[in-house]
Amino acid sequence: MTNRQRLDYAKASPGGYRAMLALEKHVASSGLDRKLLELVKTRASQINSCAFCIDMHTKDARHMGESEQRLYGLPAWREAPYYSPRERAALAWTEAVTKLDGVIGDDIYGVLKEEFSDSEIADLTFAIVLINGWNRLAVPFRLPAGDHKPGEE
């Protein structure tokens, strides 16, 4: 398989790209913990097999002080002892919203409600929708992974 980028979607649809960036700005200013958001973005990107976004968000998480152990453990977060109840609730919600099998159980939502306010749940869900959107742009258009530098757009 070639890794050559198929399309520069930002140039092909500047309005669509600006809309995604506007939602990104909202999520960034929502007050949700940035390290938590990087865990969520990384986990969704793992599920979606998005190498570009996995590269970006693991590097950004490390830049913010996240440990390698916690990043390596994300695919098995349920068995790993080093995630807080709040992080576990967010990761369960991330997986449910990303996989979207048609029904998200009240058990998952109930745990989420114990850890997050309604506005936080809405903003967390916007963050999950957004990373899934970025994944769905990066994968089909083959954005090349590996060159992201933390702190860059």
N, C-alpha and C positions, 0 to 999 in steps of 0.2 A: 504494500500500500504506500502510496506517495503521501508525504506530509505537506505538500505544497498547498498553500491557502487557496481556496476556490473563489472566494468573493470577499471583498472588503465591504461588509454590510453597513458600516458607518458612512461610507461614501455613497453607496448605492441608495441608501434611505436615510438621509440626515435627520429627517423629522422623526422617524422611528427611533433612531439612536438617541436623539435629544430627549424623547419621551422616557426611554429607559434610564438615562442619566438623571432625569428629574425624580423618578421613583428612587433611584440610588441615593440621591441627596436627601430625600425625605427619610429613608430608612436610617441613613447615617446620623441624622439629627433627631431621631426618635427617642434617644435616651437609653436604648438597649445597649448593654455592655458590648464593646467592640470585639473583645476576645470571644464572647459567646457567639456573636454573629459570624466570626471567622470559622468557628467549629461547625456551625450550621451550614455555611457556604461550602466548607470542605466536605462535609458528610453528604450533602445533596449532590455535589460534583462527583464524589466517589460512586454513588448509586447510578448516576447518569454517564459514567465513564468519560468524563470531560477532563482530559489531561491538561489542557490550557488552564482551566479554573482550579484544578487540584494544585498545580504548580503555583499559581498566583496566591491562593488563599492559605496554603501551608506556609509559604514564605512570609506573607503578611502576618500570619499568626505568630510565627517565630520572632518576627521583628517586634511584635507587641509583647514578647516575653512568654509566649505559650511554650510548654515543654514538648520535646520530641516524643516522649513517652505517651503523652495524651493525644498527640496527632497520630502516632502509629496505632494507638488503640482504638481510634474512632470506629473502624468497621466492627469491632467487638465491644462497643461501649457498654452493653448490657452486662457483660461479664467482668469488666474492668472496674476496680474499686476507686478510681481517681476522678470520677465525675460527680458533681454535686447533684442534689435532687432537682434543682432548677435546670441545670444542664441536661440531665436525663429527660426531663419533661420536654425541653426544647428539641432534643435529638429525636425523641419518639414522634413528636409532632412533625418534625422535618421529614422523617421517613414516611409517615402516613400521607402528608401532603404531596411529597415527591412521587411516591408510588401510586397514589390515588386509585385505589382498587374499586372505587364506587361508594364505599361506606367507611367512614372513620368512626370507630367505636366510642361510646360515651366514656369508657374506661380511660382511653388516651386523653380525651378532652377534659375529663374530671381531674386527672393528675396535672394537666396544664393549668387549669383554673386555680389549683392550689398554689401554684408558683408564680403566676402572672396575672396582672390586671387585664381588664377587657381591652384597653388601649394597647397594652403590651402584646396581647395575643394578636390583635389586628396588625400591629407593626411587624411582629415576628412572622406572621403569615405573609405580609407583603415582602419581607426579606426572602422568604422561601420561594414565593412566586417569582421574584426577581432573579435569584440565582438559577432557578430552573429555566427562566427565559434566556439568561446569558449562556447556560449550558446548551440550550437548543439553538443558539446562534453559533457558538464556538464549534460544536461537534460537526454539524453538517457542512459548515464552511471551512473546516479544518484549520482553525487558528493554531499556529505552531506553539507548542509548549516549551518552556525552558528559559526564556529570556526575561521574565518579569523580575523587576528590581523593587523590593518593598519601598513604599512611599511614593511610587509613580502611579499615574492614572492608568 
